[in-house]
Amino acid sequence: MRRSALQWVAVHALAIAAAGFFVVPFAFVALTALMSNDQSLTRELWPHPFVWHNLVEVWHTPGFGTWWRNTLIYACAGTALTLLSSVPVAYALACFRFRGRNLAMMVVIATMMLPAQVSIVPLYLVWAKDLHLSGTLWPLIVPMAFGDAFSIFLLRQFLLTIPREYLEAAKVDGCSDLQVLLRVVLPMARPAVAAVALFQFFYCWNDYFGPQIYTSENPGAWTLSYGLQSFKSAHHTDWNLTMAATVLVMAPVIVLFFFAQRAFIEGVTLTGVKG
């Protein structure tokens, strides 16, 4: 048994080292978040005692609940709008035959190469000067109703693996293109849709650039990513509270990721033959 254990460690040594490389920073943040203010400034790594009240104190910080609510609205609405706008485009690019399809796909890919900073000035002028919506979440949420290049590309690549025989059989049975999408394509593409939803949710949850540009003038519209920077500036000497705020920001994303791991696995292994 000892020999087999050593063999297992030898085979998985690289994976164990990589896991430790990623886990140690999270462990340090979590342990520091549960220390007292005096202990967090020392070299001690293990809290004694565990100060769970740090999390409660951070949660009751003025504005923190508002940041949480705004981030949840931004992430959920942005994810839903991205799926509603990207799935039909990806379906058309993958399953329809029309002139200019390849050109349209090249345009979608080209938009992925354009940094957001390039177009931020004219977009800000439109939202602030013309529509007078600066200081709100609308400039962050509304653009997602017009599709996302990365989501379209990812969904399109997955939909190409679905055999066309299924689509043609559904049309022979009298289904329209919309019914084929809802009844045939989407059930078979659930792993890809779940993966895209997860990517978009994480992007919105962690987005700092957008909220900094559009919501900085209104603290009532701040999200967690931008509010955390303000919290850090106000508590720059209270590292335990700063780490506690960081834990409260990271925890939902980490929990969601562990529950959604299966979507990534199925997205790799599932083919159009299954189902």
FILO-271800 format. One line per 8 residues: number of its first residue (from 0); for each residue x, y, z of C-alpha. Coordinates in steps of 0.02 Angstrom, whole numbers, m for minus. Each point is the difference from the previous one (the first is absolute). Example, Ala and Ser with C-alpha at 12.3 -4.5 7.8 and 13.67 -1.06 7.14 Angstrom:
0 = 615,m225,390; 69,172,m33
//
This chain:
0 = 0,0,0; 143,118,39; 78,m34,m170; m164,32,m91; m23,162,97; 174,59,m50; m36,m46,m181; m162,100,7
8 = 94,151,70; 135,m16,m134; m128,m8,m140; m102,146,67; 143,105,66; m17,132,m135; m188,12,25; 22,14,189
16 = 128,139,m22; m114,94,m119; m148,m21,118; 103,66,144; 56,147,m106; m182,52,m25; m69,m49,171; 130,87,111
24 = m52,180,m46; m184,m39,34; 45,m82,166; 104,151,49; m144,119,m39; m126,m108,95; 109,m19,154; 46,185,6
32 = m186,43,m13; m29,m92,165; 140,82,98; m9,145,120; 66,168,m57; 159,m17,104; 36,m177,m56; m24,38,m186
40 = 152,115,4; 116,m137,70; 85,m150,m78; m123,m123,75; m94,m103,m129; m133,m83,108; m134,107,85; m25,m22,186
48 = m137,22,37; m104,m2,m159; m84,171,m14; m157,m40,m99; m70,170,43; 112,75,m135; m116,m67,m134; m153,69,90
56 = 83,170,21; 45,10,m184; m174,m53,m53; m77,140,104; 119,130,m71; m105,140,m78; m19,m34,m185; 63,m180,m1
64 = m175,m74,m17; m37,122,m141; 158,m53,m91; m52,m181,18; m174,35,m69; 67,101,m147; 127,m135,m43; m133,m135,6
72 = m115,102,m114; 142,36,m120; 59,m182,m6; m171,m82,m15; m74,124,m124; 160,4,m103; 9,m189,m8; m182,m19,m50
80 = 11,133,m136; 162,m73,m67; m79,m172,m19; m159,69,m79; 99,98,m129; 146,m117,m33; m87,m168,m17; m106,46,m155
88 = 152,79,m85; 108,m152,34; m141,m113,m61; m14,97,m163; 188,1,m30; 16,m186,36; m157,m76,m78; m57,117,m139
96 = 76,12,m174; m5,178,m68; 110,117,m99; 123,94,107; m4,m122,146; 189,m17,8; 20,189,m13; m122,23,144
104 = 100,m123,104; 161,93,m40; m80,162,58; m50,m84,164; 177,m62,26; 71,170,m46; m101,83,138; 85,m115,125
112 = 166,78,m48; m59,178,37; 40,52,180; m142,81,96; 111,150,37; 4,47,m184; m186,39,m11; m32,57,178
120 = 9,188,m35; m136,8,m135; m108,m124,96; 14,102,159; m50,158,m93; m154,m88,m68; m54,m66,170; 44,158,98
128 = m37,143,m119; m136,m69,m113; m93,m125,110; 45,75,170; 21,m173,78; 172,18,77; 0,m45,183; m116,m149,m29
136 = 19,m183,m46; m88,20,m167; 159,36,m102; 69,m165,65; m155,m108,m25; m81,63,m161; 147,m36,m119; m10,m184,47
144 = m170,m10,m85; 91,15,m167; 109,m155,15; 173,m41,61; 135,m50,m124; 84,m129,112; m166,m80,46; m55,m8,m181
152 = 165,m78,m53; m3,m130,140; m181,m49,m31; 24,m6,m188; 148,m118,16; m103,m117,109; m154,6,m113; 106,m52,m148
160 = 21,m170,83; m188,m34,m1; m42,m113,m150; m112,87,m126; m105,m158,m11; m84,47,164; m45,172,m65; m63,m67,m165
168 = m104,m134,87; m81,133,109; m42,106,m152; m75,m151,m88; m113,m21,152; m62,177,m27; 108,101,120; 46,177,m44
176 = 177,67,21; m47,73,169; m76,m164,57; 156,m93,m58; 105,119,104; m107,m18,156; m43,m185,m9; 153,m79,m82
184 = 152,113,4; m11,74,175; m27,m166,91; 152,m71,m88; 103,157,30; m36,17,186; 183,m25,52; 58,136,m119
192 = m139,118,54; 43,m33,183; 184,33,m32; m38,163,m90; m117,54,140; 135,m38,128; 133,96,m94; m114,150,m20
200 = m55,m3,181; 181,m3,59; 43,142,m118; m141,111,64; 36,m44,182; 184,44,m15; m17,146,m121; 92,154,64
208 = 30,103,m156; m183,25,m47; m63,50,173; 148,116,22; m44,93,m160; m189,9,14; m45,m10,186; 143,86,91
216 = m99,162,21; m144,m88,89; 44,m108,153; m176,m73,m5; 42,m86,m165; 170,m71,48; 34,m185,m20; 105,m110,114
224 = 156,12,m107; 1,190,6; m67,12,177; 136,m117,63; 132,123,m59; m87,138,97; m12,m113,153; 185,m40,m12
232 = 44,185,m6; m106,35,154; 72,m148,99; 178,m5,m69; 69,m41,173; m134,m127,47; 62,m147,m102; m116,m122,86
240 = m153,101,m53; 69,21,m176; 26,m187,m15; m173,m33,73; m77,112,m134; 102,m94,m131; m67,m166,64; m180,61,m11
248 = 32,55,m179; 85,m163,m52; m110,m125,91; m152,0,m118; 111,m20,m154; 98,m144,77; m158,m90,57; m82,23,m170
256 = 154,m66,m88; 5,m160,104; m185,m32,m33; 22,33,m187; 154,m106,m32; m107,m132,m81; m49,122,m138; 181,16,m53
264 = 27,m188,1; m156,m32,m102; 46,139,m119; 157,m97,m44; m68,m177,m4; m178,23,m64; m26,m21,m187; m147,23,m116
272 = m32,m187,3; m53,0,182; m184,35,35
//
